[in-house]
Amino acid sequence: MTILSHSETRPVALPPAVPTDYVFGASDTNDVLGGEDVHAVVTLKVAMTRDMLAAAFDLAMRGAYDENIDELPVQEIRHRVELSLHMESPWDLLRDGANFSDLLHDESVAEQIRAEYRAIDRAYPHMAPKENI
């Protein structure tokens, strides 16, 4: 896919966009808007690195580490990444992603971080490295 980027007027080659499965704010009666006053549904496409995706997924886990990440369905992994994008600035995720892989050197969380990277590679295989960590 070739599109125009935010800051460039020249075409930039990007992988195909992953479709979303959720509409935040109006998808059920427990959401913020409840669907009553919705005037528009805005679709946001954000180009993300593998590290940004992993950082977003980690943020969305919010301590739910009793779940086996390797058994989470792809749809759930993508939902959690989208949830982070809904709640966090893409610029914050860019910053967090810049040093997220450094957590692999902390033995107290290294296995958790490796599991999160494996989950990202399953949910977004286009970006997966040939040899997973």
Secondary structure, DSSP 4 states (H G I P E B T S, - for coil): -EEE-SS-SSEEE-PPPPPP---TTTSSTTSSSTTSS------------HHHHHHHHHHHHTT-TTS-GGGS-HHHHHHHHHHHHHHS-HHHHHHHHHTGGGGGG-TTTHHHHHHHHHHHHHH-GGG--SS--
